[in-house]
């Protein structure tokens, strides 16, 4: 099985991990999602609070003014429980840390499930073409010839 086939067969999607929504259900326009839609979707997760979702979405993708001007638009920020520029920046930073940790978890799981296939034999440096043998746990992969495996066996 080639790496492309494996990745297609084992694609990660939200349903595999208990989320029943699809991206198409979250964003009205998938090609240009609205910031409030992102905020709502983030807030619906168990990872971000409403305040964190607001600060992350609007602070990174929204049309809020520069941080020094946030106090001037208190109506919007106060409606989400944010009282000052300092609080907005702190909440945004906390949200960014949580999101980066979630991305790292996804990357760890993906790397474990779908490790990169080796490109060449550890002994003769010939391309492996998606087929290799691990002689013993922890050793680098080798081609069938170097592993002395009969090529006619299926």
N, C-alpha and C positions, 0 to 999 in steps of 0.2 A: 504494500500500500504506500503510495507516495505521500509526501508531507501535505500537498494540497488536498488529497482525498481525506486524510485524517482530519485536517482542520475543518473541512466541510462537514464531515460526519459528526464531529464533536464540537460544533459551534456553541459558544456560550450565548445563551439568551436569558432574559430576565425570568422567564417561566421556569427555568431549571432551578432557580433559587427562590421560588415562592412569590414572585411579583407577577400578578396576572395581567398587568397593563403592557401595551406595546408602545413604542415611540409614536406611532401614528395616532394612538388614543390620547397621548399627552399633549402633543403640539398640533394646533389647527393647520399650520403650514410648516411641514417638516423642513422645507428648503429655507425658511426664515422664521424660526420660532420666536414668539414674543417673550420678553423678559418676565412679565407676570406669570406666564405659563411655566417657565423654568422655576420661578420662585415657588409656585404652588406645588409643582412636582417634587421639588427638593424638600419642601415642608411636609409632604405626605410620607416621606421615608422616615424610618426610625432613627436616622443618623443626625439630622439637623433639626434644630428648633425652628419655629416660624421666624424668629428674629434672625437667626443665622442664615436661613434660606433667603430672607429679604436682603440682608447685607451682602451676601455672596453674589446673588443674581444682579442686584442693582449696582453694587460696587465694582463688579467686573464686566458686566455686559450692558448695564442700564445707562440711562441718560442723566443720572444724578450729576450735579456739579462737582467740581473739585472738592476734596475733603475739607478745605478751609471754608467752603461755602455751605457745608451741610447744615450748620446751625441756622442758616437763613431759610432753610426749607423744612423747618421743624414739623410742619403739618404732616408731611409724608413720613418722615422718620419716626415722629412721635406716635403715629398711628400703628407703628410696628414695635412700639416700646423702646425706642432708641432716643435718648435725651440729648446727646451731644456728639460732636465730631469724634472725640476720643472714644466714646462708647461704640460708635459706628465702626471705627477702625479696629477696635479690639474684637468686636463680634465678627467682623469680616475675617480677621486673621484666624480666629478660632474655627470658623467655618472652612476656611481654606485648609487648615491643618487636618480637620476631619475628612474632608474630601480627598486630600492627598493620601491619607491613610487608607481610605476605601479603595482608591486606585491601586495602591501598593498591594492590598489584599487580592484584588482581581488579578494583578500581574503575577503574584506568587502562585495562585491557583492555576492560571493559564500556563505558566512556565512548567508547573508540575505535570499538568495534564497533557500538554503539547510541547515538550521540549524541542528545541531546534534540532533538526536532523543533522548529523555530521556530514560534511561534504566529501571527505576523503578518508581512505584507510590510514590508520595510525602506523601501519608497518610499511606499506609500499607507496603510499600517497596517491593511489589511483582513485578516481571519483567513485563514490559508492552508489550513486544513482538511486538512493532511497532504500537500498538493501544492505544490511550489515549484520555482524555477529558480535555479541559481547561474550568474550570467552569466559571471563570471570567477573564477578561483581566489582565495580570500581575501575576496571581496565577500559582503555579506549577501544572504540569499535574498530573492527577489521573487516576487510572484504571476505567473501566466501573462499577465495583462493588461499589467502593467508591463514584463514581459520581451518583450511583443509577440509572443506565441506563439499560433498559431491553435488555438482550443479544440476544433476538430473533429478534429484529428490524434490518432491513437492510438498 
